[in-house]
């Protein structure tokens, strides 16, 4: 296993500032990509009669997570026998009222494995625009009122960029660049698109292997140059968000379903359990800080909160580890299995299993171990990662979108 950093690259422990609201949920696993929200007052002790603020019916399948901007929730679906009708919705978070809907026809491949679907990638936003990608490699950009700004049929541009299982990597927006991992067994690449026009700013070749992970923002190089981590079965590449220049790489076998998370200039990669990687500074070697084989996410991505790393295992265990060392702090048996990644707010973690059973765990760092404090049964099957905004939790499956609040 090797870790390389380009000469002169110094990783700073800062992130670019944005104009988004503090409570907005802007992408898969939230504004930081780590599954955490700064919200307070999120529901904890749940009650079927009072905790469901509203629910609305959806017309088609979807594994994508909701995103929320200024009391408006955006969500994708795919309908029709071939899942070739693509939907982008905007709902009011107050009452679930549908504010608008846009429909498009898929231009790329809509075949997927039965557990996933065409509306698997989560949308993302820069606070002014919504970017929605589908497994068909159709990418749409609309403003907050649903007006179409641009679209890309990436399969028309790159006809071999698909696979028979379906694509699922979600978008990452960094400044004025939209980053997409379009990785598969044939024409495999990552691209940075101009947020205003959809035109390629850069495109780099990636390992020719099916991959469903989402890129994550790591920090900045000197002079305010944000870098992101691109994870694959061949390891991790650190690339500059604005131009795709490779700043470093780590060669190892990493997971292709659970994504990395990052914080404080450290990337926590699902690799041999979890491997923590850090670029130490200008002119210094990149370090592998630790490797913990007992931390094994299967489908759900790890969650980072300060110096604590949380991993939901395939066996239904929630493990809390010290992010500085990888050492296990505590573990709690829950009811799995989990496809959705855990999310957290106000010292509480939210995990929903594939059968639609929501579990709330008190993860207060003052306590010696986690404690289950709330449960709520929704409809099966739920594979989508929840969103948190406005003191509420938003959860979807193929037929329904719920707002969970109060308690």
N, C-alpha and C positions, 0 to 999 in steps of 0.2 A: 504494500500500500504506500502511495506517495502523495505528498502534498506539495504543490508548487505555487509560488506567488511571483508575479512579474516584478521586475526590479523597480524599486522606488515606490511601491504601493504601500500606503499606510492606512490601516483601517481605523477610523475614528468611531467613537461610541455615541454618535448622534444620528438623528434621523431628520429628513427634510420636513420643514414645516408645511402644513396645508391650511387651506381656508375652510375646511370642513368643520361642522359642529362636533363638539366633544362627544355627544351621544349618538352620532351617526355610525351605522354599521355598513361599511363601504365595500366589502369584498368577502370572499370565502374566509371564514374564521376571523372576521372583524377587521378594524382599522390597522392593527399591528400584524395581522396574519397569524397571531398566536392563540386566538380563541378567547381573548379577554376583553371586557368592556369596563369603562370607568363608571358605569351607571350605579346608582344607589336605589334601594327600594325595590329591587327585583323580587318576584314571588319566591317564597321558600316552603312554607307549609301549605300544601296544595289541597284543594277541595273541589271535587267534580262539579258541585253546584255553583261555586263562586269564582273559581280560578279561570274558567274559560270566558274571557271577555266577549269574544265573538269568534265565529268561524264562517268561512265562505267556501263554496264549491269551486273546484277547478276543472277545466274541460279536458285535461290531458295529462300524460305522465310527466314526471319531473323529479330529478334528484338534486337539482340546483338549490342552493341556499337562497333565502331572501336577502336583499340588502335594503337599508333604510336611510333616507336623506330627508331631513326637515319634515317629519311626520308623513312621509310618503314611502310606501313599501313597493319595491320592484321585484318581479318574479317571472321566471320563464316556465313554459310548458311545451309539450309537443303532442299533437293529436293526429287522428286519422289512422287507418289501417297500417300505413307505412311510416307513421310518425313524421310525415313530411310537411305538416302544417305547424309552423313555429309561432308561438305566442309570447308576447312580452306584455306584462300587466303592470299597472300602477294602482295601488289601493291606498285609501286613507288609513293610517294607523289608528285613528280615533275610533272609527266605527266599522271598518272593513269595506266601506263603499268603494266600488270599482270606479276610479277616476278616468281611466282610459285603457284601451287595449290596442295593440298593434299586432297584425298577423303578416307572416311572410311564408313563402314557399321555399323549402329546402332545395339547394342546388347541388349538394354533395350527397355522399353515401349516408343512408339512414339505417342500415343494418347494425344491430347491437346485440350483445349477449343479453339474455332474458332478464337478468337482475338489474341491468342498467337501462338507459334510454337515451334518446336524442337530446333531451334537455337535462344533461348531466352537469356541464360546466356552470359555475355560478357567475352571474353578472358582476360588474364592478363599476365604480363611479369615481369621478374626480370632483364631485359636488355640483357640477354644471351639466355633465353629460352622463348617460348610461351606456355602457358597453356590454353587449350580450352576445356570447359565443355559444354555438351549439355543436353537438357531436358531428354534424354534417359539415363542420368547418365554415359555416356561415356566420359572419360577424357583422352585427348591426350597431350603429351609434345613433342614439336619439337624444334630444334635450329632455329636460324634466317634464315637459308637457307632451312628450311623445312624438314630436316632430322629427322626421328622419333627417339626419345630418350626412351620413354616408353609410355605405355597406361594402363588405368584401366577401366574395365567394372564394375562399382560400383553396377549395378543391379545384376550382376552375383555373386558378393561378398555378397550383401545384397538384396535378391530377393523382399522383401516387401517395399523397399524404393522408392515408386513412388505414384503418384495419377493421377486421370483421367483428371485433369485440366492442367497438365503439370508443370514442374519445371522451375524456372527462376532465382534463386539466383546466383549471379556472384561470381567469385573467388576473393580472396584477398591474395596477396603474401607479406609475412613479413619475411625478411631475407631469410633463406633457407627453409622456411615452406610455403606450399600452403594450405590455409584454405578454406574449402567448407562447406556450410550449406545445408545438404540434408534432409530437413524437410518436413514431410508429415503426413498422418493420421495413419501410421502403424509403420515401422521401421525408426524412426526419429532420426537423429544424426548430429553432427558436427564433422569434422575430420581435423587434420593437417597432411599433407602428406609431405614426404621428397621431396624437389624440384628436387634432382638429380636422384631419383629412383622411386618415386611414392608410396613408401611403407608408411603405416600409422606410423606416429610418436605418434599420440594419436587419440582417438575417445571417445566422450562423448555422453551420451543419451540426447535428447532434447525433448521438449513437442510434443506429438503426435497430430499435427495439421498442416494443409497445410500452407505453409509459403513461400513467394517469396522475402524476403528482403536479402540484401547483408551485410556481416560483414564489420565493419569499424575499422580502427586503431585509438586507443584513445591516447596512450602515452606509457610511460614506468614505470614499477615498479622500485624499487631500484636495482642497479647493472645492469642496462641496459636490463631489461626483458620487451619486448614489450607486451602490452595487447590489445585485441580487444573486441569490443562489439558485442554480438550476441543477436539480437532482435527477439522477437516472440510475439504471442498473450498472453503469460504469463508474459511478461516483458522483462528485459534485464539481460544478464549475462556478466560479465567481465572475460575473460579467458586469461591466458598467452599463447602467440602465439606458443612458442616452445614446450610446454608440455600439454596444455589443462587444466591446474590446474585452478579451478574457484577462482577468486580473489574477487568477489563481485557480488551481484545481487540486482535487483529492481523488486519487484512483483507488477505488474499492467497489465492492458489490453493495449498492444501496437498494432500498425498497423502491418499488414502482407504484405503490398505492398510497400508503401514508406519506404525507409531505413533511419536510423539515419545518422547524420553527427557529426563530432567532431573537436575540436580545443582548444588549451590551457588547456587541461585536462578536458574539459567539453564535455559531450555527449548530443546532442539535439535529443530527441527521439520523433517520431510521436506517442504521447500518451496523450489522453485528450487534443487534439490540439497539442502543443509541450511542452514537459517537459524537463527542463535542469537539468542534474545530474552532480555532481562533487565529487570526492574523495578528501577531504580537505588536507590529509597528514598523516604522520606516527602517528598511535594511535588515530586518530580523526575519528569522525563519518562521514559517507558519507552524503552529503547534497543534498536535492532537492532544487535547487536554485530558480526555479520559474516554474509555470505552466500557459500557455496561451491558453485558450480554443478557442480564436478567430483565432489562427494560425492553420488552419486545412488543411494539404496536403491530397489530395485524392489518387492520383496515383504517381505524381511526387514527388521526394525526395527533402527535403529542401537543401538550399545552404548556406554555411557559408563563409563570407569574412570579416576577422578581427573581429570587434565588431558588424557586421551587419549580420542578418539572413534573408534569402529570402525564401518565401513560395509561390508556385503557387497553388492556390486553385482549387477545382473542378468547381467553377463558373467562371473561367477565370480571376481571380484577382491575380496580383503579389503584395505581401505584403512585405514590408521591416520593420523589427523589430530590436530593440536594443537587441543584443545577451546577454547583461549583465542583462537585466530586463524582456525581453519578451514584452515590450511595443511597440505598433505599432508606426512607424515613418512616413510612408506614404503608400498609396496603389494606384495601377494603374490598371484600367480596360483594359484588353487585349482580344484578340479573342481566346477563348479556344474551346473545352476542351484540356487539356494537358495530355498525357501519358508519353512523354519524360520529363526528369528532366531538369531544367535550368542549363546552364553552363555560365561561365563569364571569361572575360579577359579585361584588359585595361579599367576598369571602365564601361564596357558594359556587359549586360546580354543578353543571347540568348535563346529564347523560341520558340519552334516549335510545333504547335498544330497538332492534329490528321489529319487534312485536308491538311497538308503539307505547312502551312503558317508560315514562319519564321519571328519573330519580334525581333528587336534589341532595347534594353532599355538602355538609359544613366543612370547609377546608381552612378554617381560621388558623393562621400560623402559630397562635398562642397555644393551640391544643396539640396534644401528643399524637393524635391520630384523627383520621376523618370519621365523620358520623353522618349516617343517613337520616335526613330530617323531613323529607317530603317525597310523595309518590303520586303519580297521576297516570291513569290508563287512557290512552287515545286510541285511534284506529290503527290496525296494522295495514300495510307494512310501512315503516318509516326508516328511510336510509339517509335522509338529508340532514345536514348539520344545522342546528337552530341558529337564529340571529337574536341579538339583544339590543333593544333601543327603547328609550322613553320609559324605563322601569318595567319593561315587559319582555316576554320571550315569544318569538315567532317560529312556528314549526309547520312544515308542510309534508304531505305525501302525494301520491298520484291523484288524489281526488279532493283533498281538503287543505285549507290554510287556517291555522289557529293562532289566536292571540291569547297568551297565558299571562294573567296579571293579577295583582292583589295578593293577599296572604302574607 
